[in-house]
Amino acid sequence: MNLPLPLIVLITIFCLAGVGLYCLLITRNLIKVVIALQLMVKGAVLAFILAGNLTGQMNTAQTLALTVIVADTIVAVVGLALAVQIRLRTGSLDVKSLSSLKR
Amino acid sequence: MILYLLVGLGILACAILSISARRLLISAIWLALTSALVAVMIYLLGAPHIAVIELSVGAGLVTVLFVFAINIAGEDTSRLKSIIPTPVAIFAVVLAVVLGLVLILRANVSVALTAPLPENSAILWQSRYVDLLLQVVLIFAGVLGVIGLLAEKVKPHREEETE
């Protein structure tokens, strides 16, 4: 079996995004939610680089990927800060404990 | 091709181990390994600058942040029952992945290059100037996030009693 290289990378990208999406749907732990987002964004960065490789515009792809990496890191920082503060206030990392208005 | 396959399988294995680990700290370490392997794949695809940034930021900085946050928040090893039933989640994910792959593979993308492409730095400082401004704003938001991470525990808000 001789798979073309872009197809291998494409399957990796979609599977990575799928794993992240599954974790996002299934988990109730706030830190796991941030981990799932990180996995999905890694797939997106890889997709940018693959697109740059296929179209020959690698420099544009690299600059876009740089922006995505910065945004991803900030999302992780803010998400973790929120998770820590929620844990300190509610005593739990459970997403369901946030719905305090619903009784 | 073998190298791409091995790295791809390694990325998927690390990602699955990352979401299935019981302890959050172990999850963070598997995430760092996923990030390192993604950096290897990016390097293989011909983008060494982003590979280095991904390796240092994804596998370094973010992992340190995760370890720090988990140390403050504490391990929560209790397995909470998910709101969505597992078969429904698996079906939704498989559907999304298959549809995405089919749409991408059926699309006929053709790119016409008219002018020689400028250098990395020229694109970043001239064509993507708005992106740079956005990055500055995001980094400022990140600083505020770190302040939130390090903030002291605040007592819950209590309404003042009326006399």
Interface residues (C-beta under 8 A of the other chain):
Chain A: N2 L3 L5 I8 V9 L10 I11 T12 F14 C15 L16 A17 G18 V19 G20 L21 Y22 C23 L25 I26 T27 R28 N29 I31 K32 V34 I35 A36 Q38 L39 K42 V45 L46 I49 L50 G52 N53 L54 T55 G56 Q57 M58 N59 T60 A61 Q62 T63 L64 A65 L66 T67 I69 V70 A71 T73 I74 A76 V77 V78 L80 A81 L82 A83 V84 Q85 R87 L88 R89 S92 L93 D94 K96
Chain B: M1 Y4 L5 G8 I11 L12 A15 I16 S18 I19 L24 S27 A28 L31 T34 S35 V38 M41 I42 L45 G46 A47 H49 I50 I53 E54 V57 G58 L61 V62 L65 F66 F68 A69 I70 I72 A73 G74 D76 L80 K81 S82 I83 I84 T86 A89 I90 A92 V93 V94 A96 V97 G100 L101 I104 L105 V109 V111 L113 L117 P118 E119 N120 I123 L124 S127 R128 D131 L134 Q135 L138 I139 A141 G142 L144 G145 V146 I147 G148 L149 A151 K153 V154 P156
